Amino acid sequence: MPIYALGDLTPAIHPDAYVHPDAVVIGDVRIGAHSSVWPSAVLRGDYGTIIVGERTSIQDGAVVHAVAEYPTLIGSDCVIGHLAHLEGCVVHDRALIGNGSIVLHEATIHSGATVAAGAVVRNLMEVPANAAAMGVPAQIRMDFSSEDEILELASHYVANARRYRDELRLL
């Protein structure tokens, strides 16, 4: 799998994390236990730090980047959807970032919140706990997200990563 140091910047991947062979991890990236990084996802910690908590899924084609001023911090039990783009933001525990959404510099996604598919969360925006950010630019809908559903999705990806670790083989 393509895991690269960049100068002195070296990824730290917990031995119980799963990084698919077609994902790319570069530089100052830390990935917690039982987290998963799926095909074509790119975590590029060249200009800043990326930290991924435990049991978090970074799905196919997602791009996670950071800049020196704004690390990208993703908590535990999060689901980062297919083709999502996160840069210089904070995603607290038990949050869902929907497919194809964008979360920009200094945005904060609180615990239990959802960023809907295709939404664009602008710089400095806060998505409150258990709320959803929807649309372009994103607008907030209160009490529109479920922490229990997010935890269920996150646990599904922990189990799927175990399956891939045990059963994936190149033909």
VENCOR-V939703 format. One record per run of one state. SS is the DSSP state (a for helix, b for strand, c for the rest). FROM is the first residue (numbers start at 1). TO is the last residue. If there is no record, write none. Layout:
ss: [SS | SS]
from: [FROM | FROM]
to: [TO | TO]
This chain:
ss: [c | b | c | b | c | b | c | b | c | b | c | b | c | b | c | b | c | b | c | b | c | b | c | b | c | b | c | b | c | b | c | b | c | b | c | b | c | b | c | b | c | b | c | b | c | b | c | b | c | a | c]
from: [1 | 2 | 5 | 6 | 7 | 9 | 10 | 12 | 14 | 18 | 20 | 24 | 32 | 36 | 38 | 42 | 53 | 57 | 59 | 63 | 66 | 67 | 68 | 70 | 71 | 72 | 75 | 79 | 81 | 85 | 88 | 90 | 92 | 96 | 98 | 102 | 104 | 108 | 110 | 114 | 116 | 120 | 122 | 126 | 128 | 132 | 135 | 139 | 142 | 147 | 168]
to: [1 | 4 | 5 | 6 | 8 | 9 | 11 | 13 | 17 | 19 | 23 | 31 | 35 | 37 | 41 | 52 | 56 | 58 | 62 | 65 | 66 | 67 | 69 | 70 | 71 | 74 | 78 | 80 | 84 | 87 | 89 | 91 | 95 | 97 | 101 | 103 | 107 | 109 | 113 | 115 | 119 | 121 | 125 | 127 | 131 | 134 | 138 | 141 | 146 | 167 | 171]
